């Protein structure tokens, strides 16, 4: 499977935001995420890091 977990940069570390994400769409300073269970979340910020090997995406608040 190709889904990944999404984390938010927080207090010098990372906090799990959403598991098993398979779709991410940028939308005017926001990122819409959908996972394999049909759940949706929107985050205001940008992508800090993507690791395809670790199936991990880290987001940060702001542009």
PDB file of N, H, CA, C and O in Angstrom:
ATOM      1  N   UNK A   1       0.834  -1.181   0.000  1.00  0.00           N
ATOM      2  CA  UNK A   1       0.000   0.000   0.000  1.00  0.00           C
ATOM      3  C   UNK A   1       0.881   1.247   0.000  1.00  0.00           C
ATOM      4  O   UNK A   1       2.049   1.190   0.385  1.00  0.00           O
ATOM      5  N   UNK A   2       0.325   2.353  -0.426  1.00  0.00           N
ATOM      6  H   UNK A   2      -0.624   2.400  -0.738  1.00  0.00           H
ATOM      7  CA  UNK A   2       1.111   3.576  -0.571  1.00  0.00           C
ATOM      8  C   UNK A   2       0.642   4.707   0.329  1.00  0.00           C
ATOM      9  O   UNK A   2       1.012   5.857   0.093  1.00  0.00           O
ATOM     10  N   UNK A   3      -0.141   4.433   1.327  1.00  0.00           N
ATOM     11  H   UNK A   3      -0.442   3.498   1.518  1.00  0.00           H
ATOM     12  CA  UNK A   3      -0.577   5.509   2.216  1.00  0.00           C
ATOM     13  C   UNK A   3       0.536   5.873   3.196  1.00  0.00           C
ATOM     14  O   UNK A   3       1.504   5.132   3.369  1.00  0.00           O
ATOM     15  N   UNK A   4       0.375   7.026   3.827  1.00  0.00           N
ATOM     16  H   UNK A   4      -0.411   7.628   3.687  1.00  0.00           H
ATOM     17  CA  UNK A   4       1.405   7.547   4.717  1.00  0.00           C
ATOM     18  C   UNK A   4       0.776   8.197   5.934  1.00  0.00           C
ATOM     19  O   UNK A   4      -0.426   8.466   5.947  1.00  0.00           O
ATOM     20  N   UNK A   5       1.572   8.450   6.948  1.00  0.00           N
ATOM     21  H   UNK A   5       2.548   8.231   6.937  1.00  0.00           H
ATOM     22  CA  UNK A   5       1.114   9.181   8.124  1.00  0.00           C
ATOM     23  C   UNK A   5       1.578  10.626   8.008  1.00  0.00           C
ATOM     24  O   UNK A   5       2.665  10.904   7.503  1.00  0.00           O
ATOM     25  N   UNK A   6       0.740  11.539   8.483  1.00  0.00           N
ATOM     26  H   UNK A   6      -0.143  11.313   8.894  1.00  0.00           H
ATOM     27  CA  UNK A   6       1.053  12.960   8.423  1.00  0.00           C
ATOM     28  C   UNK A   6       1.257  13.473   9.848  1.00  0.00           C
ATOM     29  O   UNK A   6       0.460  13.205  10.747  1.00  0.00           O
ATOM     30  N   UNK A   7       2.348  14.215  10.024  1.00  0.00           N
ATOM     31  H   UNK A   7       2.995  14.433   9.294  1.00  0.00           H
ATOM     32  CA  UNK A   7       2.703  14.783  11.326  1.00  0.00           C
ATOM     33  C   UNK A   7       2.753  16.300  11.213  1.00  0.00           C
ATOM     34  O   UNK A   7       2.957  16.848  10.130  1.00  0.00           O
ATOM     35  N   UNK A   8       2.563  16.973  12.346  1.00  0.00           N
ATOM     36  H   UNK A   8       2.397  16.528  13.226  1.00  0.00           H
ATOM     37  CA  UNK A   8       2.682  18.424  12.413  1.00  0.00           C
ATOM     38  C   UNK A   8       3.890  18.766  13.257  1.00  0.00           C
ATOM     39  O   UNK A   8       4.095  18.194  14.328  1.00  0.00           O
ATOM     40  N   UNK A   9       4.688  19.701  12.770  1.00  0.00           N
ATOM     41  H   UNK A   9       4.521  20.165  11.900  1.00  0.00           H
ATOM     42  CA  UNK A   9       5.825  20.206  13.531  1.00  0.00           C
ATOM     43  C   UNK A   9       5.263  20.983  14.726  1.00  0.00           C
ATOM     44  O   UNK A   9       4.481  21.919  14.554  1.00  0.00           O
ATOM     45  N   UNK A  10       5.670  20.585  15.944  1.00  0.00           N
ATOM     46  H   UNK A  10       6.306  19.826  16.083  1.00  0.00           H
ATOM     47  CA  UNK A  10       5.116  21.217  17.141  1.00  0.00           C
ATOM     48  C   UNK A  10       6.118  21.166  18.280  1.00  0.00           C
ATOM     49  O   UNK A  10       6.625  20.097  18.619  1.00  0.00           O
ATOM     50  N   UNK A  11       6.409  22.330  18.877  1.00  0.00           N
ATOM     51  H   UNK A  11       5.997  23.199  18.601  1.00  0.00           H
ATOM     52  CA  UNK A  11       7.295  22.433  20.039  1.00  0.00           C
ATOM     53  C   UNK A  11       8.626  21.708  19.841  1.00  0.00           C
ATOM     54  O   UNK A  11       9.100  21.019  20.744  1.00  0.00           O
ATOM     55  N   UNK A  12       9.222  21.859  18.673  1.00  0.00           N
ATOM     56  H   UNK A  12       8.837  22.419  17.939  1.00  0.00           H
ATOM     57  CA  UNK A  12      10.511  21.237  18.387  1.00  0.00           C
ATOM     58  C   UNK A  12      10.438  19.758  18.065  1.00  0.00           C
ATOM     59  O   UNK A  12      11.468  19.117  17.854  1.00  0.00           O
ATOM     60  N   UNK A  13       9.231  19.210  18.023  1.00  0.00           N
ATOM     61  H   UNK A  13       8.395  19.731  18.194  1.00  0.00           H
ATOM     62  CA  UNK A  13       9.063  17.795  17.709  1.00  0.00           C
ATOM     63  C   UNK A  13       7.989  17.617  16.648  1.00  0.00           C
ATOM     64  O   UNK A  13       7.695  18.533  15.881  1.00  0.00           O
ATOM     65  N   UNK A  14       7.420  16.442  16.618  1.00  0.00           N
ATOM     66  H   UNK A  14       7.659  15.697  17.241  1.00  0.00           H
ATOM     67  CA  UNK A  14       6.380  16.117  15.644  1.00  0.00           C
ATOM     68  C   UNK A  14       5.218  15.436  16.345  1.00  0.00           C
ATOM     69  O   UNK A  14       5.411  14.583  17.212  1.00  0.00           O
ATOM     70  N   UNK A  15       4.012  15.822  15.960  1.00  0.00           N
ATOM     71  H   UNK A  15       3.855  16.515  15.257  1.00  0.00           H
ATOM     72  CA  UNK A  15       2.792  15.256  16.534  1.00  0.00           C
ATOM     73  C   UNK A  15       1.974  14.626  15.416  1.00  0.00           C
ATOM     74  O   UNK A  15       1.752  15.252  14.380  1.00  0.00           O
ATOM     75  N   UNK A  16       1.526  13.390  15.619  1.00  0.00           N
ATOM     76  H   UNK A  16       1.706  12.882  16.460  1.00  0.00           H
ATOM     77  CA  UNK A  16       0.721  12.706  14.608  1.00  0.00           C
ATOM     78  C   UNK A  16      -0.570  13.482  14.367  1.00  0.00           C
ATOM     79  O   UNK A  16      -1.283  13.821  15.312  1.00  0.00           O
ATOM     80  N   UNK A  17      -0.867  13.761  13.105  1.00  0.00           N
ATOM     81  H   UNK A  17      -0.288  13.486  12.338  1.00  0.00           H
ATOM     82  CA  UNK A  17      -2.067  14.519  12.735  1.00  0.00           C
ATOM     83  C   UNK A  17      -3.114  13.620  12.081  1.00  0.00           C
ATOM     84  O   UNK A  17      -4.304  13.729  12.377  1.00  0.00           O
ATOM     85  N   UNK A  18      -2.665  12.726  11.184  1.00  0.00           N
ATOM     86  H   UNK A  18      -1.698  12.638  10.943  1.00  0.00           H
ATOM     87  CA  UNK A  18      -3.608  11.843  10.497  1.00  0.00           C
ATOM     88  C   UNK A  18      -2.875  10.611   9.984  1.00  0.00           C
ATOM     89  O   UNK A  18      -1.762  10.707   9.466  1.00  0.00           O
ATOM     90  N   UNK A  19      -3.504   9.468  10.133  1.00  0.00           N
ATOM     91  H   UNK A  19      -4.408   9.390  10.553  1.00  0.00           H
ATOM     92  CA  UNK A  19      -2.918   8.211   9.692  1.00  0.00           C
ATOM     93  C   UNK A  19      -3.507   7.759   8.360  1.00  0.00           C
ATOM     94  O   UNK A  19      -4.624   8.132   8.001  1.00  0.00           O
ATOM     95  N   UNK A  20      -2.746   6.958   7.642  1.00  0.00           N
ATOM     96  H   UNK A  20      -1.839   6.655   7.934  1.00  0.00           H
ATOM     97  CA  UNK A  20      -3.191   6.292   6.415  1.00  0.00           C
ATOM     98  C   UNK A  20      -3.712   7.250   5.349  1.00  0.00           C
ATOM     99  O   UNK A  20      -4.717   6.975   4.694  1.00  0.00           O
ATOM    100  N   UNK A  21      -3.025   8.373   5.179  1.00  0.00           N
ATOM    101  H   UNK A  21      -2.209   8.597   5.711  1.00  0.00           H
ATOM    102  CA  UNK A  21      -3.412   9.370   4.176  1.00  0.00           C
ATOM    103  C   UNK A  21      -3.017   8.859   2.794  1.00  0.00           C
ATOM    104  O   UNK A  21      -1.900   8.390   2.577  1.00  0.00           O
ATOM    105  N   UNK A  22      -3.970   8.965   1.867  1.00  0.00           N
ATOM    106  H   UNK A  22      -4.877   9.346   2.044  1.00  0.00           H
ATOM    107  CA  UNK A  22      -3.645   8.548   0.506  1.00  0.00           C
ATOM    108  C   UNK A  22      -3.851   9.666  -0.516  1.00  0.00           C
ATOM    109  O   UNK A  22      -3.456   9.517  -1.672  1.00  0.00           O
ATOM    110  N   UNK A  23      -4.466  10.788  -0.110  1.00  0.00           N
ATOM    111  H   UNK A  23      -4.788  10.909   0.829  1.00  0.00           H
ATOM    112  CA  UNK A  23      -4.654  11.925  -1.008  1.00  0.00           C
ATOM    113  C   UNK A  23      -4.350  13.216  -0.259  1.00  0.00           C
ATOM    114  O   UNK A  23      -4.847  13.435   0.845  1.00  0.00           O
ATOM    115  N   UNK A  24      -3.518  14.080  -0.877  1.00  0.00           N
ATOM    116  H   UNK A  24      -3.114  13.902  -1.775  1.00  0.00           H
ATOM    117  CA  UNK A  24      -3.253  15.424  -0.350  1.00  0.00           C
ATOM    118  C   UNK A  24      -3.424  16.401  -1.503  1.00  0.00           C
ATOM    119  O   UNK A  24      -2.899  16.188  -2.596  1.00  0.00           O
ATOM    120  N   UNK A  25      -4.178  17.499  -1.242  1.00  0.00           N
ATOM    121  H   UNK A  25      -4.605  17.673  -0.354  1.00  0.00           H
ATOM    122  CA  UNK A  25      -4.407  18.494  -2.280  1.00  0.00           C
ATOM    123  C   UNK A  25      -4.156  19.885  -1.703  1.00  0.00           C
ATOM    124  O   UNK A  25      -4.766  20.243  -0.696  1.00  0.00           O
ATOM    125  N   UNK A  26      -3.268  20.684  -2.319  1.00  0.00           N
ATOM    126  H   UNK A  26      -2.773  20.394  -3.137  1.00  0.00           H
ATOM    127  CA  UNK A  26      -3.071  22.066  -1.876  1.00  0.00           C
ATOM    128  C   UNK A  26      -4.272  22.907  -2.285  1.00  0.00           C
ATOM    129  O   UNK A  26      -4.803  22.759  -3.386  1.00  0.00           O
ATOM    130  N   UNK A  27      -4.697  23.799  -1.377  1.00  0.00           N
ATOM    131  H   UNK A  27      -4.266  23.920  -0.483  1.00  0.00           H
ATOM    132  CA  UNK A  27      -5.842  24.669  -1.657  1.00  0.00           C
ATOM    133  C   UNK A  27      -5.639  26.032  -1.004  1.00  0.00           C
ATOM    134  O   UNK A  27      -6.059  26.231   0.136  1.00  0.00           O
ATOM    135  N   UNK A  28      -5.009  26.967  -1.695  1.00  0.00           N
ATOM    136  H   UNK A  28      -4.668  26.806  -2.621  1.00  0.00           H
ATOM    137  CA  UNK A  28      -4.844  28.358  -1.246  1.00  0.00           C
ATOM    138  C   UNK A  28      -4.334  28.462   0.192  1.00  0.00           C
ATOM    139  O   UNK A  28      -5.032  28.980   1.063  1.00  0.00           O
ATOM    140  N   UNK A  29      -3.120  27.971   0.442  1.00  0.00           N
ATOM    141  H   UNK A  29      -2.553  27.550  -0.265  1.00  0.00           H
ATOM    142  CA  UNK A  29      -2.526  28.065   1.772  1.00  0.00           C
ATOM    143  C   UNK A  29      -2.977  26.990   2.738  1.00  0.00           C
ATOM    144  O   UNK A  29      -2.585  26.993   3.905  1.00  0.00           O
ATOM    145  N   UNK A  30      -3.795  26.077   2.262  1.00  0.00           N
ATOM    146  H   UNK A  30      -4.114  26.075   1.314  1.00  0.00           H
ATOM    147  CA  UNK A  30      -4.275  24.963   3.081  1.00  0.00           C
ATOM    148  C   UNK A  30      -3.965  23.656   2.370  1.00  0.00           C
ATOM    149  O   UNK A  30      -3.725  23.628   1.163  1.00  0.00           O
ATOM    150  N   UNK A  31      -3.975  22.584   3.133  1.00  0.00           N
ATOM    151  H   UNK A  31      -4.170  22.606   4.113  1.00  0.00           H
ATOM    152  CA  UNK A  31      -3.754  21.261   2.558  1.00  0.00           C
ATOM    153  C   UNK A  31      -4.916  20.370   2.966  1.00  0.00           C
ATOM    154  O   UNK A  31      -5.145  20.147   4.155  1.00  0.00           O
ATOM    155  N   UNK A  32      -5.646  19.862   1.989  1.00  0.00           N
ATOM    156  H   UNK A  32      -5.460  20.043   1.023  1.00  0.00           H
ATOM    157  CA  UNK A  32      -6.755  18.944   2.219  1.00  0.00           C
ATOM    158  C   UNK A  32      -6.205  17.529   2.181  1.00  0.00           C
ATOM    159  O   UNK A  32      -5.487  17.160   1.251  1.00  0.00           O
ATOM    160  N   UNK A  33      -6.542  16.736   3.190  1.00  0.00           N
ATOM    161  H   UNK A  33      -7.125  17.035   3.946  1.00  0.00           H
ATOM    162  CA  UNK A  33      -6.087  15.345   3.262  1.00  0.00           C
ATOM    163  C   UNK A  33      -7.273  14.402   3.367  1.00  0.00           C
ATOM    164  O   UNK A  33      -8.269  14.712   4.019  1.00  0.00           O
ATOM    165  N   UNK A  34      -7.159  13.261   2.726  1.00  0.00           N
ATOM    166  H   UNK A  34      -6.349  13.010   2.196  1.00  0.00           H
ATOM    167  CA  UNK A  34      -8.157  12.203   2.820  1.00  0.00           C
ATOM    168  C   UNK A  34      -7.412  10.909   3.093  1.00  0.00           C
ATOM    169  O   UNK A  34      -6.343  10.668   2.532  1.00  0.00           O
ATOM    170  N   UNK A  35      -7.985  10.067   3.968  1.00  0.00           N
ATOM    171  H   UNK A  35      -8.854  10.263   4.425  1.00  0.00           H
ATOM    172  CA  UNK A  35      -7.319   8.789   4.216  1.00  0.00           C
ATOM    173  C   UNK A  35      -8.133   7.633   3.651  1.00  0.00           C
ATOM    174  O   UNK A  35      -9.218   7.830   3.103  1.00  0.00           O
ATOM    175  N   UNK A  36      -7.600   6.440   3.788  1.00  0.00           N
ATOM    176  H   UNK A  36      -6.718   6.281   4.233  1.00  0.00           H
ATOM    177  CA  UNK A  36      -8.225   5.258   3.189  1.00  0.00           C
ATOM    178  C   UNK A  36      -9.546   4.891   3.854  1.00  0.00           C
ATOM    179  O   UNK A  36     -10.275   4.043   3.339  1.00  0.00           O
ATOM    180  N   UNK A  37      -9.870   5.509   4.986  1.00  0.00           N
ATOM    181  H   UNK A  37      -9.278   6.198   5.404  1.00  0.00           H
ATOM    182  CA  UNK A  37     -11.126   5.241   5.692  1.00  0.00           C
ATOM    183  C   UNK A  37     -12.199   6.275   5.358  1.00  0.00           C
ATOM    184  O   UNK A  37     -13.296   6.231   5.915  1.00  0.00           O
ATOM    185  N   UNK A  38     -11.884   7.215   4.443  1.00  0.00           N
ATOM    186  H   UNK A  38     -10.992   7.250   3.991  1.00  0.00           H
ATOM    187  CA  UNK A  38     -12.844   8.224   4.034  1.00  0.00           C
ATOM    188  C   UNK A  38     -12.868   9.463   4.916  1.00  0.00           C
ATOM    189  O   UNK A  38     -13.714  10.338   4.728  1.00  0.00           O
ATOM    190  N   UNK A  39     -11.949   9.552   5.879  1.00  0.00           N
ATOM    191  H   UNK A  39     -11.262   8.841   6.032  1.00  0.00           H
ATOM    192  CA  UNK A  39     -11.877  10.725   6.742  1.00  0.00           C
ATOM    193  C   UNK A  39     -11.197  11.863   5.995  1.00  0.00           C
ATOM    194  O   UNK A  39     -10.329  11.628   5.154  1.00  0.00           O
ATOM    195  N   UNK A  40     -11.596  13.110   6.305  1.00  0.00           N
ATOM    196  H   UNK A  40     -12.301  13.301   6.987  1.00  0.00           H
ATOM    197  CA  UNK A  40     -11.039  14.309   5.678  1.00  0.00           C
ATOM    198  C   UNK A  40     -10.543  15.250   6.764  1.00  0.00           C
ATOM    199  O   UNK A  40     -11.160  15.361   7.824  1.00  0.00           O
ATOM    200  N   UNK A  41      -9.433  15.926   6.505  1.00  0.00           N
ATOM    201  H   UNK A  41      -8.932  15.836   5.645  1.00  0.00           H
ATOM    202  CA  UNK A  41      -8.922  16.975   7.384  1.00  0.00           C
ATOM    203  C   UNK A  41      -8.304  18.052   6.519  1.00  0.00           C
ATOM    204  O   UNK A  41      -7.813  17.784   5.423  1.00  0.00           O
ATOM    205  N   UNK A  42      -8.335  19.290   7.032  1.00  0.00           N
ATOM    206  H   UNK A  42      -8.734  19.508   7.922  1.00  0.00           H
ATOM    207  CA  UNK A  42      -7.690  20.410   6.353  1.00  0.00           C
ATOM    208  C   UNK A  42      -6.715  21.052   7.323  1.00  0.00           C
ATOM    209  O   UNK A  42      -7.040  21.276   8.489  1.00  0.00           O
ATOM    210  N   UNK A  43      -5.523  21.347   6.839  1.00  0.00           N
ATOM    211  H   UNK A  43      -5.259  21.165   5.891  1.00  0.00           H
ATOM    212  CA  UNK A  43      -4.477  21.955   7.661  1.00  0.00           C
ATOM    213  C   UNK A  43      -4.033  23.254   7.016  1.00  0.00           C
ATOM    214  O   UNK A  43      -3.769  23.293   5.814  1.00  0.00           O
ATOM    215  N   UNK A  44      -3.949  24.328   7.811  1.00  0.00           N
ATOM    216  H   UNK A  44      -4.164  24.296   8.787  1.00  0.00           H
ATOM    217  CA  UNK A  44      -3.449  25.605   7.306  1.00  0.00           C
ATOM    218  C   UNK A  44      -1.945  25.644   7.490  1.00  0.00           C
ATOM    219  O   UNK A  44      -1.459  25.750   8.616  1.00  0.00           O
ATOM    220  N   UNK A  45      -1.209  25.560   6.405  1.00  0.00           N
ATOM    221  H   UNK A  45      -1.604  25.474   5.491  1.00  0.00           H
ATOM    222  CA  UNK A  45       0.243  25.561   6.480  1.00  0.00           C
ATOM    223  C   UNK A  45       0.844  25.007   5.216  1.00  0.00           C
ATOM    224  O   UNK A  45       0.241  25.057   4.144  1.00  0.00           O
ATOM    225  N   UNK A  46       2.045  24.476   5.356  1.00  0.00           N
ATOM    226  H   UNK A  46       2.535  24.435   6.227  1.00  0.00           H
ATOM    227  CA  UNK A  46       2.782  23.972   4.196  1.00  0.00           C
ATOM    228  C   UNK A  46       3.529  22.694   4.549  1.00  0.00           C
ATOM    229  O   UNK A  46       3.605  22.301   5.713  1.00  0.00           O
ATOM    230  N   UNK A  47       4.070  22.062   3.537  1.00  0.00           N
ATOM    231  H   UNK A  47       4.008  22.381   2.591  1.00  0.00           H
ATOM    232  CA  UNK A  47       4.828  20.827   3.719  1.00  0.00           C
ATOM    233  C   UNK A  47       6.262  21.182   4.097  1.00  0.00           C
ATOM    234  O   UNK A  47       6.913  21.978   3.420  1.00  0.00           O
ATOM    235  N   UNK A  48       6.742  20.589   5.173  1.00  0.00           N
ATOM    236  H   UNK A  48       6.213  19.943   5.723  1.00  0.00           H
ATOM    237  CA  UNK A  48       8.129  20.777   5.593  1.00  0.00           C
ATOM    238  C   UNK A  48       9.013  19.684   5.008  1.00  0.00           C
ATOM    239  O   UNK A  48      10.113  19.950   4.524  1.00  0.00           O
ATOM    240  N   UNK A  49       8.515  18.443   5.058  1.00  0.00           N
ATOM    241  H   UNK A  49       7.621  18.227   5.451  1.00  0.00           H
ATOM    242  CA  UNK A  49       9.343  17.305   4.639  1.00  0.00           C
ATOM    243  C   UNK A  49       8.460  16.153   4.180  1.00  0.00           C
ATOM    244  O   UNK A  49       7.384  15.926   4.733  1.00  0.00           O
ATOM    245  N   UNK A  50       8.917  15.436   3.175  1.00  0.00           N
ATOM    246  H   UNK A  50       9.792  15.620   2.726  1.00  0.00           H
ATOM    247  CA  UNK A  50       8.269  14.210   2.715  1.00  0.00           C
ATOM    248  C   UNK A  50       9.322  13.118   2.665  1.00  0.00           C
ATOM    249  O   UNK A  50      10.360  13.286   2.025  1.00  0.00           O
ATOM    250  N   UNK A  51       9.067  12.000   3.334  1.00  0.00           N
ATOM    251  H   UNK A  51       8.224  11.864   3.854  1.00  0.00           H
ATOM    252  CA  UNK A  51       9.948  10.851   3.265  1.00  0.00           C
ATOM    253  C   UNK A  51       9.149   9.675   2.711  1.00  0.00           C
ATOM    254  O   UNK A  51       8.321   9.091   3.411  1.00  0.00           O
ATOM    255  N   UNK A  52       9.401   9.334   1.455  1.00  0.00           N
ATOM    256  H   UNK A  52      10.072   9.808   0.886  1.00  0.00           H
ATOM    257  CA  UNK A  52       8.670   8.241   0.818  1.00  0.00           C
ATOM    258  C   UNK A  52       9.059   6.889   1.399  1.00  0.00           C
ATOM    259  O   UNK A  52       8.217   5.999   1.517  1.00  0.00           O
ATOM    260  N   UNK A  53      10.312   6.730   1.758  1.00  0.00           N
ATOM    261  H   UNK A  53      10.996   7.453   1.662  1.00  0.00           H
ATOM    262  CA  UNK A  53      10.784   5.464   2.338  1.00  0.00           C
ATOM    263  C   UNK A  53      10.113   5.201   3.694  1.00  0.00           C
ATOM    264  O   UNK A  53       9.717   4.074   3.994  1.00  0.00           O
ATOM    265  N   UNK A  54       9.992   6.256   4.503  1.00  0.00           N
ATOM    266  H   UNK A  54      10.313   7.171   4.259  1.00  0.00           H
ATOM    267  CA  UNK A  54       9.401   6.122   5.850  1.00  0.00           C
ATOM    268  C   UNK A  54       7.881   6.283   5.845  1.00  0.00           C
ATOM    269  O   UNK A  54       7.247   6.163   6.893  1.00  0.00           O
ATOM    270  N   UNK A  55       7.285   6.553   4.675  1.00  0.00           N
ATOM    271  H   UNK A  55       7.800   6.650   3.823  1.00  0.00           H
ATOM    272  CA  UNK A  55       5.842   6.803   4.580  1.00  0.00           C
ATOM    273  C   UNK A  55       5.432   7.881   5.575  1.00  0.00           C
ATOM    274  O   UNK A  55       4.542   7.673   6.399  1.00  0.00           O
ATOM    275  N   UNK A  56       6.094   9.042   5.491  1.00  0.00           N
ATOM    276  H   UNK A  56       6.817   9.211   4.821  1.00  0.00           H
ATOM    277  CA  UNK A  56       5.916  10.098   6.477  1.00  0.00           C
ATOM    278  C   UNK A  56       5.955  11.462   5.803  1.00  0.00           C
ATOM    279  O   UNK A  56       6.817  11.737   4.968  1.00  0.00           O
ATOM    280  N   UNK A  57       4.988  12.324   6.189  1.00  0.00           N
ATOM    281  H   UNK A  57       4.288  12.101   6.868  1.00  0.00           H
ATOM    282  CA  UNK A  57       4.958  13.701   5.727  1.00  0.00           C
ATOM    283  C   UNK A  57       4.876  14.590   6.965  1.00  0.00           C
ATOM    284  O   UNK A  57       4.088  14.330   7.875  1.00  0.00           O
ATOM    285  N   UNK A  58       5.695  15.641   6.992  1.00  0.00           N
ATOM    286  H   UNK A  58       6.335  15.853   6.253  1.00  0.00           H
ATOM    287  CA  UNK A  58       5.682  16.587   8.112  1.00  0.00           C
ATOM    288  C   UNK A  58       5.195  17.934   7.582  1.00  0.00           C
ATOM    289  O   UNK A  58       5.706  18.444   6.585  1.00  0.00           O
ATOM    290  N   UNK A  59       4.198  18.501   8.267  1.00  0.00           N
ATOM    291  H   UNK A  59       3.784  18.087   9.077  1.00  0.00           H
ATOM    292  CA  UNK A  59       3.643  19.792   7.907  1.00  0.00           C
ATOM    293  C   UNK A  59       4.066  20.835   8.925  1.00  0.00           C
ATOM    294  O   UNK A  59       4.387  20.510  10.068  1.00  0.00           O
ATOM    295  N   UNK A  60       4.064  22.107   8.496  1.00  0.00           N
ATOM    296  H   UNK A  60       3.803  22.372   7.567  1.00  0.00           H
ATOM    297  CA  UNK A  60       4.358  23.194   9.425  1.00  0.00           C
ATOM    298  C   UNK A  60       3.311  24.277   9.240  1.00  0.00           C
ATOM    299  O   UNK A  60       2.798  24.474   8.138  1.00  0.00           O
ATOM    300  N   UNK A  61       2.996  24.978  10.318  1.00  0.00           N
ATOM    301  H   UNK A  61       3.412  24.818  11.213  1.00  0.00           H
ATOM    302  CA  UNK A  61       2.015  26.053  10.250  1.00  0.00           C
ATOM    303  C   UNK A  61       2.590  27.231   9.497  1.00  0.00           C
ATOM    304  O   UNK A  61       3.795  27.476   9.527  1.00  0.00           O
ATOM    305  N   UNK A  62       1.714  27.960   8.817  1.00  0.00           N
ATOM    306  H   UNK A  62       0.734  27.760   8.792  1.00  0.00           H
ATOM    307  CA  UNK A  62       2.140  29.130   8.065  1.00  0.00           C
ATOM    308  C   UNK A  62       2.562  28.777   6.666  1.00  0.00           C
ATOM    309  O   UNK A  62       2.497  27.614   6.268  1.00  0.00           O
ATOM    310  N   UNK A  63       3.000  29.779   5.904  1.00  0.00           N
ATOM    311  H   UNK A  63       3.054  30.723   6.227  1.00  0.00           H
ATOM    312  CA  UNK A  63       3.372  29.558   4.498  1.00  0.00           C
ATOM    313  C   UNK A  63       4.640  28.737   4.323  1.00  0.00           C
ATOM    314  O   UNK A  63       5.058  28.481   3.194  1.00  0.00           O
TER     315      UNK A  63
END
